[in-house]
Amino acid sequence: MELPEASDGVQLAAYRPRLSLPVVNAKATPEGFDASGDYHCYGDGSSVASRGSDALSGYETLDAPPHYDFYANTEVFGRQRRLRPSLYQLHANPEVDPRPPLYEETTAEQMRVEDSSEEDEEDQKEPPLEPTRFGWVQGVMIRCMLNIWGVILYLRLPWITAQAGIGLTWVIILLSSCITGITGLSTSAIATNGKVKGGGTYFLISRSLGPELGGSIGLIFSFANAVAVAMHTVGFAETVTDLMYENGTVMVDRINDIRIIGIITVTFLLGISMAGMAWESKAQVLFFLVILVSFASFIVGTITPASPQKQARGFFSYKADIFASNFVPDWRGPEGSFFGMFSIFFPSATGILAGANISGDLKNPTVAIPRGTLMAIFWTTISYLIISATIGSCVLRDASGLLNNTLLPSSSSEDCVGLACQYGWDFAECISNNTCTYGISNYYQSMSLVSAFAPLITAGIFGATLSSALACLVSAPKVFQCLCKDKLYPLIGVFGKGYGKNDEPLRGYLLTYIIAACFILIAELNTIAPIISNFFLCSYSLINFSCFHASITNSPGWRPSFRFYSKWLSLLGSVICVVIMFLLTWWAALIAFGVVFFLLGYTLYKKPAVNWGSSVQASTYNMALSQCVGLNHVEDHVKNYRPQCLVLTGPPSSRPALVDLVTCFTKDLSLMICGNVVTAGPSPSAVEKATSDSHVTWLNQRKIKSFYRGVVATELRSGVNMLLQGAGLGRIKPNVLLMGFKKDCCSETPQAAHNYIEILHDAFDLQYGVCILRLKGGLDATHLSQSNASHPIEAEPQCSTVFQKKQGKKTIDVYWLSDDGGLTLLLPYLLTRRKRWARCKVRVFVGGDADKMEEQREEVLALIKKFRLGFHDVKVLPDFYQNPRPGSVHQFENMLGCYRLDTNPKQDSDSGPPRQQEEPWMITDQDLERNKAKSLRQIRLNEVLQDYSGEAALIIITMPVGMRGVCPNTLYLAWLDFLSHDLRPPVLLVRGNQENVLTFYCQ
């Protein structure tokens, strides 16, 4: 083939796909193409519908270049979303179907919604108000630093330094920072693995590990943040109360004063948070500046010469002796231990998720969260280390605060106790009596003592406590709102409603306020802090585990842009968090895990209808794949035989009785695949009909543990052959074909009956066992769901069947007429293991001679006992071998009337091939004569069934086999039809593949 020359006038540029520019208020044209040219991919702007077959000539193509809209779930205001061409549109012949098909990401339902809202979109001239968004500095780093610089920094870090010493205090700080640093790396990895929305910690964990663990952590983390509001508010109230006491002001007493001030403060913070994120963010920046000024005042104060008043309170500026004395621990009181101090300090490091918790209010969460969080951890760790080292180098552990405790020249130095003696002060009396009120072991406001200007430290305490309380007051409702919107738990959906352009959770603010107020009433900071330590540690443990689990599953969807993480470091961080939880407060750790497992169990039981592509799903796939491949190394053994069923249900909702019966002996035991053959040519509508999710939804709603497989074929037999040869995976593949009996076979064409039996022969050729179920009223239930046919995405309605009911003390009658390998006996045994069939008595009927009935019965019973099936009722029926009644024979002959071949002796034998070769389903007199004995046997069996099993719950009978080339298919179908007709109980015709499925050996 010659390519066109440039002189031929072919300009490739004219045929390149157009990249449309944003068009305000773009509106779809009637043909389905928008006015912006998104679908006009040709040089002249014409569409496929208008150009017909010429549209795909030359270099013209519908293929679109990569575009953001193809992968996004949201739309940009003022521009209609571009849609990728469907595969059908790219390869289909426009002459056959010139109409533009639906695009891949557009369903019929979506198009209806879009059409109905078209006028509303046109009327919307103004773009929606843009919510307030923050960058990584203001939105994450400052917010995290403020939350970390909380009440512990000012009011407890000097006291912790006195208890643990500078050395162990640094260990506590670095251990906390190690945990939060690893968690920060894990958070950064998860946050950069896709677009992050609102919900913070809950969103990250739930979208990574799934709703089961994500939901429980969402509740716990929201509660922990609400309690943290109380902790920081109590710290603020303590400072205000101390200032009041120093100035001689008392309202009631110390505890109640803290409660009163705390309630007033949290109410004020509630007002700020409900005013909106913009006001809250401005307040946080103000608090940040105040804290920086207070730090500067503290550092200046440490190098300023100490006045007598400060020396009396234990401050002597930098002294090597003081550093050496304070470097080692001096445990005091019931909390005097390493982990006791750690449990009090650790909540101060838990603010690292303050930025992630408002992920929905960030401009670019995937950039802001890693950068802001890690920078906040670094700078706050440095500040904690500096403050603990400086105050431990300047202030004694114990001091009286009295100016007259100076060491007089006339006093004996031998009576002076403590390091202060070297600097001219004698605090021996208060040290020996444990009545010292100053020093870092006794005075919580030691940073104010050291500061160059004490009010600045007080302002810093106010800023740190209020900013931390405000951050937690915002974080808790934001996380809880996302949890409520996901509807994982009942009764909390009311708190998911948002207000204003920022979707503020005002109801969540009120709930957090109530929880915080309740804990403020405790009014004891050292009691509140350990309560939340375990909840935060539990959250951190799961964040780290989420990162590890997502990495270890090797899912192609795990592609975080943040690369500085290690899955093994994340696992180590997760384990450390769990260990520390139990070392801190073992009973609180048990409570935390108890809550997690309770909520986990509830979510697993309810199975919420959400799909977030979690790592748990990826892990499940990996394990299933590994186990399936592992089965390739295991040879089949009769002891492990399971009836793995391919059930020809069509749409499962159309034959619920067949589905319910098969479920009775496959549920939690073996494979079940519902097969559906759509007889049509290849087309999008046929493929959609065969692969619609509504079939799986129906099975799930009915709690059927089954796979579904739909195929499109030109005829039923070829489609079933696809399923017989292609269904399954490795050794997990069907070995039994189950289908419904062909109803009204005489009313259809003989060819249809012939093809139905050919399906059985195909199954036998492929070494399948075959079962056919027949109900008196038929199996087809499609008339019950016709009202739902216009909504293919929805599941079909459920209807009850006889196999869903308890069968009571009826019988399961098994007619073991021929040995098929034992499948005829195995299926009723499996049925009796189900509760609804457990009370049924199994009766086994076999044929025999009248004069040897008891002997034959004992033989069969002994064989059944060796199989350990628990069947004890065996009946030998010589009736099988009697001749049928003439009326039954006449009825059978009438049934064959539509299939009989009329022989004409005058027919010219040279006129063409015999008619039977053209129509192999027709029955000749020779066929009837050749199969007369078998025909009479089936007629007689029906009479026996009616005599003995009219009241049975189920009849299971060995299915006869018609020999190919000897028994015409229509005659074989007539056998099956007459054998099972006019019976009230359901009839299951069973034929194994003639290989053992039962054994009485142990190896």
QUIDAKA-V87199 format. One record per residue. N is the residue number from 1. RES is the residue in one letter. PHI is phi in whole degrees, -180 to 180 (999 if undefined). OMEGA is omega in whole degrees, -180 to 180 (none if undefined). Layout:
[[N:RES:PHI:OMEGA] [N:RES:PHI:OMEGA]]
This chain:
[[1:M:999:-179] [2:E:-92:176] [3:L:-82:-180] [4:P:-69:176] [5:E:-77:178] [6:A:-63:-179] [7:S:-73:180] [8:D:-72:177] [9:G:88:178] [10:V:-86:180] [11:Q:-109:-178] [12:L:-62:-178] [13:A:-62:-179] [14:A:-72:-175] [15:Y:-107:-179] [16:R:-72:179] [17:P:-62:-179] [18:R:-83:172] [19:L:-98:-175] [20:S:-75:175] [21:L:-88:179] [22:P:-59:179] [23:V:-121:-178] [24:V:-70:178] [25:N:56:178] [26:A:-62:-176] [27:K:-129:-178] [28:A:-71:176] [29:T:-81:-179] [30:P:-58:-179] [31:E:-76:180] [32:G:99:180] [33:F:-114:-175] [34:D:-81:-175] [35:A:-70:-179] [36:S:-78:180] [37:G:88:-177] [38:D:-60:-177] [39:Y:-101:-178] [40:H:-83:-172] [41:C:-102:-175] [42:Y:-119:-176] [43:G:-59:-179] [44:D:-96:177] [45:G:79:-179] [46:S:-80:-177] [47:S:-105:177] [48:V:-63:-177] [49:A:-63:-176] [50:S:-81:-175] [51:R:-94:179] [52:G:63:-175] [53:S:-70:180] [54:D:-70:-175] [55:A:-67:-175] [56:L:-110:-179] [57:S:-91:175] [58:G:63:-176] [59:Y:-99:-177] [60:E:-71:-177] [61:T:-150:174] [62:L:-86:-179] [63:D:-55:-180] [64:A:-105:176] [65:P:-68:-180] [66:P:-56:-178] [67:H:-149:-179] [68:Y:-58:-175] [69:D:-61:-178] [70:F:-67:-175] [71:Y:-113:-176] [72:A:-86:176] [73:N:-102:-178] [74:T:-120:-179] [75:E:-114:176] [76:V:-94:-178] [77:F:-61:176] [78:G:88:180] [79:R:-142:178] [80:Q:-70:-177] [81:R:-68:176] [82:R:-74:-179] [83:L:-127:-179] [84:R:-71:176] [85:P:-61:178] [86:S:-76:178] [87:L:-62:179] [88:Y:-64:-179] [89:Q:-67:-178] [90:L:-75:-173] [91:H:-113:-177] [92:A:-74:179] [93:N:-88:-178] [94:P:-64:180] [95:E:-69:179] [96:V:-76:-178] [97:D:-140:-174] [98:P:-75:-178] [99:R:-72:179] [100:P:-69:-180] [101:P:-76:176] [102:L:-65:176] [103:Y:-80:-170] [104:E:-57:-174] [105:E:-98:-179] [106:T:-120:176] [107:T:-105:-180] [108:A:-62:-180] [109:E:-65:179] [110:Q:-64:-180] [111:M:-66:178] [112:R:-64:179] [113:V:-65:-179] [114:E:-65:-180] [115:D:-65:-178] [116:S:-70:-178] [117:S:-99:-175] [118:E:-63:-178] [119:E:-67:178] [120:D:-63:-180] [121:E:-67:-179] [122:E:-68:-180] [123:D:-73:-177] [124:Q:-82:-176] [125:K:-81:-175] [126:E:-95:177] [127:P:-68:179] [128:P:-66:-180] [129:L:-64:180] [130:E:-78:180] [131:P:-69:179] [132:T:-69:179] [133:R:-124:-176] [134:F:-121:175] [135:G:-85:-174] [136:W:-74:-179] [137:V:-76:-177] [138:Q:-74:-175] [139:G:-82:-174] [140:V:-121:-172] [141:M:-62:-179] [142:I:-62:-178] [143:R:-65:179] [144:C:-67:-179] [145:M:-63:179] [146:L:-65:-180] [147:N:-71:177] [148:I:-74:176] [149:W:-76:-177] [150:G:-102:-175] [151:V:-65:-178] [152:I:-64:-178] [153:L:-57:-174] [154:Y:-84:-170] [155:L:-102:-176] [156:R:-125:-178] [157:L:-63:175] [158:P:-61:179] [159:W:-67:177] [160:I:-64:178] [161:T:-63:178] [162:A:-67:-178] [163:Q:-74:-173] [164:A:-90:-174] [165:G:80:-178] [166:I:-61:-177] [167:G:-61:-179] [168:L:-72:175] [169:T:-64:175] [170:W:-64:177] [171:V:-62:178] [172:I:-61:-179] [173:I:-64:-177] [174:L:-69:177] [175:L:-64:177] [176:S:-62:-180] [177:S:-68:176] [178:C:-64:179] [179:I:-63:-179] [180:T:-69:178] [181:G:-66:177] [182:I:-61:178] [183:T:-64:177] [184:G:-63:177] [185:L:-65:179] [186:S:-64:178] [187:T:-60:-179] [188:S:-63:179] [189:A:-65:-179] [190:I:-67:-176] [191:A:-69:-180] [192:T:-99:178] [193:N:-98:-179] [194:G:120:-178] [195:K:-72:-177] [196:V:-100:177] [197:K:-106:180] [198:G:-70:178] [199:G:123:172] [200:G:54:-175] [201:T:-58:179] [202:Y:-61:-179] [203:F:-62:-178] [204:L:-64:-177] [205:I:-73:-176] [206:S:-66:180] [207:R:-77:178] [208:S:-98:-177] [209:L:-96:180] [210:G:101:-175] [211:P:-69:-175] [212:E:-63:179] [213:L:-82:-179] [214:G:-62:-180] [215:G:-66:-179] [216:S:-65:178] [217:I:-69:177] [218:G:-59:178] [219:L:-66:-178] [220:I:-64:-177] [221:F:-67:176] [222:S:-63:179] [223:F:-65:-180] [224:A:-63:178] [225:N:-67:177] [226:A:-65:177] [227:V:-69:178] [228:A:-64:174] [229:V:-58:179] [230:A:-64:-178] [231:M:-61:-178] [232:H:-69:179] [233:T:-69:177] [234:V:-63:176] [235:G:-61:176] [236:F:-64:-178] [237:A:-65:177] [238:E:-60:-180] [239:T:-64:180] [240:V:-63:180] [241:T:-64:178] [242:D:-62:177] [243:L:-64:178] [244:M:-65:-180] [245:Y:-67:179] [246:E:-64:179] [247:N:-100:175] [248:G:76:-179] [249:T:-109:179] [250:V:-138:176] [251:M:-89:178] [252:V:-126:171] [253:D:-152:-172] [254:R:-60:-177] [255:I:-62:-178] [256:N:-70:175] [257:D:-63:178] [258:I:-62:180] [259:R:-64:-178] [260:I:-64:-179] [261:I:-65:180] [262:G:-62:-180] [263:I:-65:179] [264:I:-63:-178] [265:T:-67:-178] [266:V:-67:175] [267:T:-67:177] [268:F:-63:179] [269:L:-66:177] [270:L:-61:179] [271:G:-63:179] [272:I:-64:-177] [273:S:-66:-180] [274:M:-76:177] [275:A:-72:177] [276:G:127:-177] [277:M:-66:-179] [278:A:-64:179] [279:W:-66:-180] [280:E:-63:-179] [281:S:-68:178] [282:K:-64:178] [283:A:-65:-180] [284:Q:-66:178] [285:V:-63:178] [286:L:-62:178] [287:F:-61:-179] [288:F:-62:179] [289:L:-66:180] [290:V:-63:-180] [291:I:-65:179] [292:L:-62:178] [293:V:-64:180] [294:S:-66:176] [295:F:-62:179] [296:A:-62:178] [297:S:-64:179] [298:F:-65:-178] [299:I:-64:178] [300:V:-63:-179] [301:G:-64:-178] [302:T:-69:-179] [303:I:-101:178] [304:T:-84:177] [305:P:-56:-175] [306:A:-80:175] [307:S:-79:177] [308:P:-57:179] [309:Q:-63:180] [310:K:-72:178] [311:Q:-65:178] [312:A:-64:180] [313:R:-97:172] [314:G:104:-179] [315:F:-95:-179] [316:F:-132:-176] [317:S:63:-173] [318:Y:-70:178] [319:K:-136:180] [320:A:-63:-180] [321:D:-65:179] [322:I:-65:178] [323:F:-60:-179] [324:A:-65:-180] [325:S:-69:-178] [326:N:-85:-179] [327:F:-74:-179] [328:V:-95:-177] [329:P:-73:175] [330:D:-144:-174] [331:W:-69:179] [332:R:-139:174] [333:G:75:-178] [334:P:-66:-179] [335:E:-92:-174] [336:G:-77:176] [337:S:-157:-178] [338:F:-61:-178] [339:F:-75:172] [340:G:-63:177] [341:M:-69:-180] [342:F:-63:-179] [343:S:-65:179] [344:I:-82:-177] [345:F:-79:-169] [346:F:-57:178] [347:P:-57:179] [348:S:-71:179] [349:A:-96:-173] [350:T:-86:-179] [351:G:-82:-175] [352:I:-67:-179] [353:L:-98:-179] [354:A:-62:178] [355:G:-73:180] [356:A:-64:-177] [357:N:-69:176] [358:I:-111:-177] [359:S:-56:180] [360:G:-71:-179] [361:D:-107:-180] [362:L:-99:179] [363:K:-66:-179] [364:N:-139:-173] [365:P:-59:-176] [366:T:-68:175] [367:V:-97:-173] [368:A:-69:-175] [369:I:-65:179] [370:P:-64:-175] [371:R:-67:-177] [372:G:-66:-177] [373:T:-66:-177] [374:L:-69:177] [375:M:-66:179] [376:A:-64:179] [377:I:-62:-178] [378:F:-64:-174] [379:W:-70:179] [380:T:-70:176] [381:T:-63:177] [382:I:-59:-178] [383:S:-66:178] [384:Y:-63:180] [385:L:-63:-179] [386:I:-65:-176] [387:I:-65:-180] [388:S:-65:-179] [389:A:-72:-177] [390:T:-70:-178] [391:I:-71:176] [392:G:-74:179] [393:S:-96:-173] [394:C:-118:-169] [395:V:-121:176] [396:L:-72:177] [397:R:-72:-175] [398:D:-133:175] [399:A:-155:-176] [400:S:-88:-176] [401:G:85:-178] [402:L:-98:-178] [403:L:-69:-179] [404:N:-84:177] [405:N:-92:176] [406:T:-73:-179] [407:L:-87:-177] [408:L:-75:178] [409:P:-61:-178] [410:S:-81:-178] [411:S:-76:178] [412:S:-84:-180] [413:S:-70:180] [414:E:-70:-180] [415:D:-83:-178] [416:C:-81:-179] [417:V:-119:175] [418:G:110:-177] [419:L:-70:-177] [420:A:-66:-180] [421:C:-60:-179] [422:Q:-70:-177] [423:Y:-111:174] [424:G:85:180] [425:W:-128:-178] [426:D:-123:178] [427:F:-108:-174] [428:A:-62:-175] [429:E:-64:-178] [430:C:-72:179] [431:I:-68:-179] [432:S:-69:-179] [433:N:-93:-176] [434:N:57:-179] [435:T:-116:179] [436:C:-65:-179] [437:T:-104:-179] [438:Y:-124:-171] [439:G:95:-173] [440:I:-69:176] [441:S:-81:-172] [442:N:-125:-172] [443:Y:-111:-178] [444:Y:-67:-177] [445:Q:-93:-176] [446:S:-63:179] [447:M:-67:175] [448:S:-66:178] [449:L:-62:-176] [450:V:-77:-172] [451:S:-58:176] [452:A:-65:180] [453:F:-138:-171] [454:A:-56:180] [455:P:-59:179] [456:L:-68:176] [457:I:-66:176] [458:T:-60:177] [459:A:-64:177] [460:G:-63:177] [461:I:-62:178] [462:F:-60:-179] [463:G:-64:-178] [464:A:-67:-177] [465:T:-68:-178] [466:L:-69:180] [467:S:-67:178] [468:S:-66:178] [469:A:-62:-180] [470:L:-67:179] [471:A:-64:178] [472:C:-68:179] [473:L:-66:177] [474:V:-85:-176] [475:S:-65:-175] [476:A:-57:180] [477:P:-66:-179] [478:K:-65:179] [479:V:-66:-178] [480:F:-66:179] [481:Q:-62:179] [482:C:-63:178] [483:L:-63:-179] [484:C:-65:-179] [485:K:-68:179] [486:D:-77:174] [487:K:56:178] [488:L:-83:-177] [489:Y:-127:-180] [490:P:-78:170] [491:L:72:-179] [492:I:-113:-177] [493:G:-60:-178] [494:V:-65:-178] [495:F:-86:180] [496:G:-85:-178] [497:K:-69:179] [498:G:-110:-178] [499:Y:-132:174] [500:G:81:-176] [501:K:-67:178] [502:N:-94:179] [503:D:55:-175] [504:E:-69:179] [505:P:-84:-175] [506:L:-62:179] [507:R:-67:176] [508:G:-65:176] [509:Y:-60:-179] [510:L:-65:179] [511:L:-64:178] [512:T:-62:178] [513:Y:-60:-179] [514:I:-66:179] [515:I:-63:-180] [516:A:-62:-180] [517:A:-62:179] [518:C:-64:-179] [519:F:-79:175] [520:I:-63:-179] [521:L:-66:174] [522:I:-65:172] [523:A:62:179] [524:E:-133:-173] [525:L:-62:-178] [526:N:-68:177] [527:T:-87:-177] [528:I:-74:-173] [529:A:-58:-179] [530:P:-66:-178] [531:I:-62:-175] [532:I:-88:-179] [533:S:-58:-178] [534:N:-67:180] [535:F:-68:178] [536:F:-67:178] [537:L:-62:177] [538:C:-63:178] [539:S:-64:-180] [540:Y:-64:179] [541:S:-60:-178] [542:L:-74:175] [543:I:-63:178] [544:N:-64:179] [545:F:-67:177] [546:S:-60:179] [547:C:-64:179] [548:F:-62:-176] [549:H:-66:179] [550:A:-65:-180] [551:S:-76:-173] [552:I:-72:-179] [553:T:-78:179] [554:N:57:179] [555:S:-72:177] [556:P:-60:180] [557:G:-79:178] [558:W:-90:-178] [559:R:-137:-178] [560:P:-67:178] [561:S:-75:175] [562:F:-84:-171] [563:R:-100:-173] [564:F:-89:177] [565:Y:-141:178] [566:S:-134:-180] [567:K:-64:180] [568:W:-75:175] [569:L:-67:177] [570:S:-64:178] [571:L:-65:177] [572:L:-61:178] [573:G:-61:179] [574:S:-65:-180] [575:V:-66:180] [576:I:-60:180] [577:C:-60:-180] [578:V:-66:-180] [579:V:-62:-179] [580:I:-66:177] [581:M:-56:-178] [582:F:-77:177] [583:L:-72:180] [584:L:-71:-179] [585:T:-145:-172] [586:W:-64:-178] [587:W:-71:177] [588:A:-68:177] [589:A:-65:178] [590:L:-63:178] [591:I:-64:-179] [592:A:-61:180] [593:F:-69:177] [594:G:-62:178] [595:V:-64:-180] [596:V:-61:-177] [597:F:-71:177] [598:F:-64:179] [599:L:-67:177] [600:L:-63:179] [601:G:-63:179] [602:Y:-62:-178] [603:T:-67:178] [604:L:-64:-180] [605:Y:-73:-176] [606:K:-79:-179] [607:K:50:-180] [608:P:-61:-176] [609:A:-82:177] [610:V:-130:178] [611:N:-142:-176] [612:W:-113:-180] [613:G:61:-174] [614:S:-76:178] [615:S:-68:176] [616:V:-64:177] [617:Q:-64:178] [618:A:-64:179] [619:S:-66:177] [620:T:-60:178] [621:Y:-63:-179] [622:N:-60:-179] [623:M:-66:179] [624:A:-63:180] [625:L:-64:-180] [626:S:-64:-180] [627:Q:-67:179] [628:C:-64:178] [629:V:-66:179] [630:G:-63:179] [631:L:-67:179] [632:N:-63:-179] [633:H:-91:-178] [634:V:-112:178] [635:E:-76:178] [636:D:-64:177] [637:H:-136:-176] [638:V:-61:179] [639:K:-65:-179] [640:N:-100:-180] [641:Y:-64:175] [642:R:-134:175] [643:P:-73:180] [644:Q:-96:-161] [645:C:-106:167] [646:L:-101:-172] [647:V:-108:179] [648:L:-83:-176] [649:T:-93:-162] [650:G:65:169] [651:P:-59:-174] [652:P:-53:-179] [653:S:-70:-178] [654:S:-83:178] [655:R:-134:-176] [656:P:-64:-179] [657:A:-65:178] [658:L:-64:178] [659:V:-63:-176] [660:D:-67:-180] [661:L:-66:-179] [662:V:-64:178] [663:T:-60:-178] [664:C:-62:179] [665:F:-116:173] [666:T:-121:-175] [667:K:-61:-179] [668:D:60:-177] [669:L:-131:-173] [670:S:-153:-174] [671:L:-79:172] [672:M:-136:177] [673:I:-125:175] [674:C:-88:-178] [675:G:-102:-179] [676:N:-135:178] [677:V:-108:176] [678:V:-95:-177] [679:T:-85:-180] [680:A:-167:173] [681:G:-77:-180] [682:P:-65:179] [683:S:-157:179] [684:P:-58:-178] [685:S:-67:179] [686:A:-68:178] [687:V:-64:178] [688:E:-64:179] [689:K:-64:-178] [690:A:-79:-172] [691:T:-110:-177] [692:S:-58:178] [693:D:-68:-178] [694:S:-63:179] [695:H:-67:178] [696:V:-67:178] [697:T:-61:179] [698:W:-62:179] [699:L:-63:180] [700:N:-66:179] [701:Q:-65:179] [702:R:-86:180] [703:K:59:177] [704:I:-98:179] [705:K:-88:-175] [706:S:-147:169] [707:F:-89:176] [708:Y:-129:177] [709:R:-139:178] [710:G:-114:178] [711:V:-132:176] [712:V:-112:-179] [713:A:-146:-179] [714:T:-72:177] [715:E:-146:-174] [716:L:-62:-174] [717:R:-63:-180] [718:S:-66:177] [719:G:-66:178] [720:V:-64:178] [721:N:-63:174] [722:M:-59:-178] [723:L:-68:-179] [724:L:-60:-176] [725:Q:-95:-174] [726:G:-110:-177] [727:A:-73:177] [728:G:100:-177] [729:L:-145:-180] [730:G:61:178] [731:R:-83:175] [732:I:-90:-178] [733:K:-140:-175] [734:P:-66:173] [735:N:-130:178] [736:V:-134:176] [737:L:-100:177] [738:L:-118:-180] [739:M:-149:177] [740:G:-86:179] [741:F:-72:-178] [742:K:-73:-177] [743:K:-79:177] [744:D:53:-178] [745:C:-63:-178] [746:C:-75:-178] [747:S:-79:178] [748:E:-96:-179] [749:T:-70:176] [750:P:-59:180] [751:Q:-65:178] [752:A:-63:177] [753:A:-65:179] [754:H:-62:-179] [755:N:-66:178] [756:Y:-62:180] [757:I:-71:178] [758:E:-62:176] [759:I:-63:177] [760:L:-64:179] [761:H:-64:177] [762:D:-61:179] [763:A:-64:178] [764:F:-64:179] [765:D:-61:-178] [766:L:-93:176] [767:Q:64:174] [768:Y:-91:161] [769:G:-79:-176] [770:V:-131:175] [771:C:-130:178] [772:I:-127:179] [773:L:-103:177] [774:R:-129:174] [775:L:-112:-178] [776:K:-62:-180] [777:G:-92:-179] [778:G:88:-177] [779:L:-102:-171] [780:D:-70:179] [781:A:-122:-176] [782:T:-67:-180] [783:H:-65:-180] [784:L:-78:-174] [785:S:-120:-179] [786:Q:-65:180] [787:S:-67:-178] [788:N:-102:-172] [789:A:-67:-177] [790:S:-81:-180] [791:H:-124:-174] [792:P:-67:-177] [793:I:-79:-179] [794:E:-82:177] [795:A:-76:178] [796:E:-71:-179] [797:P:-68:-179] [798:Q:-90:174] [799:C:-137:-176] [800:S:-82:178] [801:T:-132:-178] [802:V:-66:-177] [803:F:-84:175] [804:Q:-91:-175] [805:K:-94:173] [806:K:-70:-173] [807:Q:-87:177] [808:G:68:-177] [809:K:-97:175] [810:K:-88:-179] [811:T:-122:168] [812:I:-107:-175] [813:D:-95:-177] [814:V:-109:178] [815:Y:-102:-177] [816:W:-90:-171] [817:L:-87:180] [818:S:-139:-180] [819:D:-84:-178] [820:D:-109:-177] [821:G:106:176] [822:G:109:-179] [823:L:-63:180] [824:T:-62:178] [825:L:-89:-176] [826:L:-68:-177] [827:L:-63:177] [828:P:-64:176] [829:Y:-63:179] [830:L:-64:178] [831:L:-63:-176] [832:T:-70:176] [833:R:-81:177] [834:R:-92:-175] [835:K:-60:-175] [836:R:-71:178] [837:W:-110:-170] [838:A:-63:-177] [839:R:-87:180] [840:C:-75:178] [841:K:-98:180] [842:V:-91:176] [843:R:-113:-179] [844:V:-105:179] [845:F:-109:177] [846:V:-132:177] [847:G:-84:-180] [848:G:-171:179] [849:D:-94:-178] [850:A:-65:-178] [851:D:-87:179] [852:K:-127:-173] [853:M:-61:-175] [854:E:-68:179] [855:E:-64:180] [856:Q:-69:178] [857:R:-62:-179] [858:E:-65:178] [859:E:-63:-179] [860:V:-66:-180] [861:L:-64:178] [862:A:-64:179] [863:L:-66:-180] [864:I:-65:178] [865:K:-64:177] [866:K:-65:179] [867:F:-81:177] [868:R:60:-179] [869:L:-88:-180] [870:G:82:177] [871:F:-92:-177] [872:H:-120:-176] [873:D:-103:180] [874:V:-119:-180] [875:K:-123:176] [876:V:-99:-176] [877:L:-116:174] [878:P:-73:-180] [879:D:-60:-176] [880:F:-58:-171] [881:Y:-98:175] [882:Q:-84:178] [883:N:-76:179] [884:P:-72:179] [885:R:-70:-179] [886:P:-59:180] [887:G:-63:179] [888:S:-68:179] [889:V:-64:179] [890:H:-63:178] [891:Q:-63:179] [892:F:-65:179] [893:E:-65:177] [894:N:-65:179] [895:M:-63:-178] [896:L:-81:-173] [897:G:-56:-176] [898:C:-74:-178] [899:Y:-109:-175] [900:R:-75:178] [901:L:-94:179] [902:D:-78:-179] [903:T:-90:179] [904:N:-117:-175] [905:P:-64:-179] [906:K:-86:-178] [907:Q:-63:-179] [908:D:-74:-177] [909:S:-70:-179] [910:D:-90:-175] [911:S:-76:180] [912:G:158:180] [913:P:-66:179] [914:P:-58:-178] [915:R:-65:-178] [916:Q:-67:177] [917:Q:-71:177] [918:E:-76:-178] [919:E:-127:-174] [920:P:-69:-180] [921:W:-80:-179] [922:M:-77:-175] [923:I:-107:177] [924:T:-98:177] [925:D:-64:179] [926:Q:-64:178] [927:D:-63:-180] [928:L:-65:-178] [929:E:-67:-178] [930:R:-69:-177] [931:N:-112:-175] [932:K:-64:-177] [933:A:-62:180] [934:K:-67:179] [935:S:-64:179] [936:L:-64:179] [937:R:-64:-179] [938:Q:-69:178] [939:I:-65:-179] [940:R:-68:180] [941:L:-61:179] [942:N:-63:178] [943:E:-65:179] [944:V:-64:179] [945:L:-60:180] [946:Q:-68:-179] [947:D:-75:-170] [948:Y:-104:-170] [949:S:-126:-179] [950:G:-66:-177] [951:E:-111:-178] [952:A:-73:175] [953:A:-76:-179] [954:L:-159:175] [955:I:-111:175] [956:I:-116:-174] [957:I:-134:177] [958:T:-65:-176] [959:M:-80:175] [960:P:-69:179] [961:V:-119:177] [962:G:-91:-176] [963:M:-79:178] [964:R:-62:179] [965:G:83:179] [966:V:-112:-180] [967:C:-112:177] [968:P:-58:-177] [969:N:-61:-179] [970:T:-68:176] [971:L:-69:178] [972:Y:-61:178] [973:L:-64:178] [974:A:-64:175] [975:W:-57:-177] [976:L:-64:-179] [977:D:-66:-176] [978:F:-70:180] [979:L:-58:-172] [980:S:-111:-175] [981:H:-86:178] [982:D:57:177] [983:L:-114:-180] [984:R:-70:-179] [985:P:-72:172] [986:P:-63:-179] [987:V:-120:177] [988:L:-117:177] [989:L:-87:-172] [990:V:-126:171] [991:R:-142:176] [992:G:-74:-179] [993:N:-92:177] [994:Q:67:173] [995:E:-117:-173] [996:N:-62:170] [997:V:-117:176] [998:L:-126:176] [999:T:-148:174] [1000:F:-109:175] [1001:Y:-94:-179] [1002:C:-98:178] [1003:Q:-148:none]]
